Amino acid sequence: MESIDRTRDCSWTHWAISTVEADANRSADTHLLPFPLPEQWGIDLYLKDESVHPTGSLKHRLARSLFLYAICNGWIDKGTTVVEASSGSTAVSEAYFARMLGLPFYAVMPASTSKSKIAQIGFYGGKAHLTASPAAATAEAKRLAAETGGHFMDQFTYAERATDWRGNNNIAESIFEQMRLEPHPVPAWIVVGAGTGGTSATIGRYTRYRCHGTRLCVVDPEHSAYFAGWRDGNRGATAERGSRIEGIGRPIFAGSFLPELIDRMVKVEDADSIACLRWASERMGRRLGGSTGTNLVASLGIIAEMREKGETGSVVTLLCDSGERYAATYFDDDWIASEGIDLAAAAQRLAPLLPA
């Protein structure tokens, strides 16, 4: 009989898992905010406010799950260099957890990423590794991980499987628990953006697992491959450039994006997203991020459709991050002009969807 023993010292692994889990315990849950709509509509809109996480965005959940997944798989150990390809928010959150665990961290991202996000990565001790285009980030991250002997987190592959979609206080379970005492506790629709695809996968699986009648709408910005690929059943779909709406949209299909779970997809022009986020920011008294504007365009479109059919109910979407991160872009008129974005025309298109 031949036997080979490769038993590892798991003391660091046990400490790391306990440390990351303690962060989840301290953070508690995020708020579910009612969005002001006319009472006579009979339809309630809620925003799940993911901006209150310690790192300020929805991606805090993903980063925590990815670290736990990699640690439990034995891919990350004491001293491992962690590398990620990210347009910003995931990298900010992963830098936070890397610092918590004393690990070197590199974020490979396009040079167009907002300076405030790059500064946040640096604040948490991470290093930004910039590429000329979003399409080059994944290959460069793999190269850098190999060069440093580190681990490439690869959010676009593992996002759909790193989170326990059956429950364990994931975002879907949290939404339904918080909706329990609302007038329409089971949402007619949940609306999310397409980034890695992890959030839509978690929500789509959970609603089916719990036998809810909730339908899932995924919204896609300009310059993204998801909408056309979903429409045509083509996972090889591509886009020529990266999205201007940070955090959502991809020039290629992510492996973690699962089209089969989606009931509807909506493609939203960037001008409409930005016009809507500015309108909604005034209505809520706080600045909202770009992907939240995209989510709201689709949500308000669904609500208009429900009203036409005489339906009542609730719609839930995500407030992904704070608009303070985008003071130099979405809230800067000079940047809007430089991008050739026509907000006046967008406001006219949105007017039929908006309450007075």
Secondary structure, DSSP 4 states (H G I P E B T S, - for coil): ----------HHHHHHHHHHHHHHHHH---EEEEEP--GGG-EEEEEEEGGGSTTSBTHHHHHHHHHHHHHHTTS--TT--EEEE-SSHHHHHHHHHHHHTT--EEEEEETTS-HHHHHHHHHTT-EEEEESSGGGHHHHHHHHHHHHT-EE--HHHHHHHHS-TT-TT-HHHHHHHHTTTSSS-S-SEEEEE-SSSHHHHHHHHHHHHTT---EEEEEEESS-SHHHHHHHT-TT-B-SS--SSTTS--SB--TT--GGG-SEEEEE-HHHHHHHHHHHHHHHTS-B-HHHHHHHHHHHHHHHHHHHTT--EEEEEEE-BBGGGGTTTTT-HHHHHHTT--HHHHHHHHGGGS--
